[in-house]
Amino acid sequence: MAWIYALLIFAAGALIGIFAARLGNKSLKQQKELQKDLDKSKYELEQYRQELVDHFARSAELLDNIAKDYSKLYEHMAKTSTELMPNLPAQDNPFAHRISTLEPVKDTPEVADQPRDYANGATGLLKDKPEEIVEAPKAS
């Protein structure tokens, strides 16, 4: 009779073990899938950040070129306005009051620095609590 009890306890233990293994296996599979999704999202976020950094670096370069070209154009207009119209009174020449303060444009060689792999300080992209959005009062 003792061997029947031992056999029943063994069978019950085996059933409980199989049931526990199935539950653990599902959660482990789900955990691995979630970790894979998290890693994919982190990679996509880093890609987006790098594209954003590249975009702003290129935009800054283009704006710098525009500023240099604008200075060159203004310098050219100021110089030629006095050369082409030497008898024009100073009050009629729109460039006359700025010619003396105008600095010549210096072409500096561009230094190709490597982009950094990090940002200075916190970017504020991910926060624990979202800040409340305060709407401006509507005009009646």
C-alpha positions in Angstrom: 0.0 0.0 0.0 2.9 2.4 0.7 4.1 1.9 -2.9 0.7 3.1 -4.2 1.0 6.3 -2.1 4.5 6.8 -3.4 3.4 6.2 -7.0 0.5 8.7 -6.6 2.8 11.3 -5.0 5.3 10.8 -7.8 2.6 11.2 -10.5 1.2 14.3 -8.8 4.7 15.8 -8.6 5.3 15.0 -12.2 2.0 16.7 -13.3 2.8 19.8 -11.1 6.3 19.9 -12.6 5.1 19.7 -16.2 2.5 22.4 -15.5 5.1 24.7 -13.8 7.5 24.1 -16.7 4.9 25.1 -19.3 4.0 28.3 -17.4 7.7 29.2 -16.9 8.5 28.5 -20.6 5.7 30.9 -21.8 6.8 33.7 -19.6 10.4 33.1 -20.5 9.5 33.2 -24.2 7.5 36.3 -23.7 10.4 37.9 -21.8 12.8 37.1 -24.6 10.4 38.6 -27.1 10.0 41.8 -25.1 13.8 42.1 -24.7 14.2 41.7 -28.5 11.6 44.5 -29.0 13.3 46.7 -26.5 16.7 46.2 -28.1 15.2 47.0 -31.5 13.5 50.1 -30.2 16.8 51.3 -28.6 18.6 50.8 -31.9 16.0 52.7 -33.8 16.1 55.5 -31.2 19.9 55.8 -31.6 19.6 55.8 -35.4 17.0 58.6 -35.1 19.3 60.6 -32.8 22.2 60.2 -35.1 20.1 61.3 -38.1 19.0 64.4 -36.1 22.6 65.3 -35.1 23.7 64.9 -38.8 20.7 67.1 -39.9 21.5 69.9 -37.5 25.2 69.7 -38.3 24.5 70.1 -42.0 22.0 72.8 -41.3 24.5 74.8 -39.3 27.1 74.4 -42.1 24.6 75.7 -44.7 23.6 78.6 -42.5 27.2 79.5 -42.0 27.7 79.5 -45.7 24.7 81.7 -46.2 26.1 84.2 -43.6 29.5 84.3 -45.3 27.9 84.8 -48.7 25.7 87.5 -47.4 28.7 89.3 -45.8 30.6 89.0 -49.1 27.6 90.4 -51.0 27.2 93.3 -48.6 30.9 94.1 -48.7 30.8 94.1 -52.5 27.8 96.4 -52.6 29.3 98.8 -50.1 32.6 98.9 -52.0 31.1 99.3 -55.4 28.6 101.9 -54.3 31.4 104.3 -53.4 33.4 103.4 -56.5 30.6 103.7 -59.0 28.9 106.8 -57.5 31.7 108.8 -55.9 29.7 112.0 -56.0 26.7 110.6 -54.2 26.1 112.3 -50.9 26.6 110.1 -47.8 23.0 110.5 -46.7 21.8 109.1 -50.0 24.1 106.1 -50.0 22.6 103.3 -47.9 26.0 101.7 -47.4 27.9 104.8 -46.5 27.4 104.6 -42.7 28.4 101.0 -42.5 31.5 101.0 -44.8 33.8 102.0 -42.0 32.5 99.3 -39.6 32.5 96.6 -42.2 35.0 93.8 -41.6 36.3 91.9 -44.5 35.1 88.3 -44.7 37.8 85.8 -43.9 37.5 82.3 -45.4 38.5 79.9 -42.7 39.3 76.3 -43.7 36.7 74.0 -42.5 37.8 71.6 -39.7 36.2 68.2 -40.0 35.7 67.1 -36.4 34.4 63.7 -35.8 30.8 63.7 -34.4 30.4 62.8 -30.8 28.6 59.7 -29.7 27.0 61.4 -26.8 25.1 64.6 -25.9 26.1 67.2 -23.4 23.9 66.7 -20.3 20.4 65.4 -20.3 18.5 65.8 -23.5 15.1 65.7 -21.8 13.8 63.2 -24.4 12.7 60.6 -21.8 11.3 61.8 -18.5 9.7 60.0 -15.7 6.6 62.2 -15.5 5.2 64.3 -18.4 5.0 67.9 -17.7 1.5 69.4 -17.7 0.6 71.4 -20.8 -0.7 74.8 -20.0 -2.9 76.3 -22.6 -3.0 80.0 -23.2 -6.3 81.7 -22.5 -8.5 82.1 -25.5 -9.3 85.6 -26.7 -13.1 86.3 -26.7 
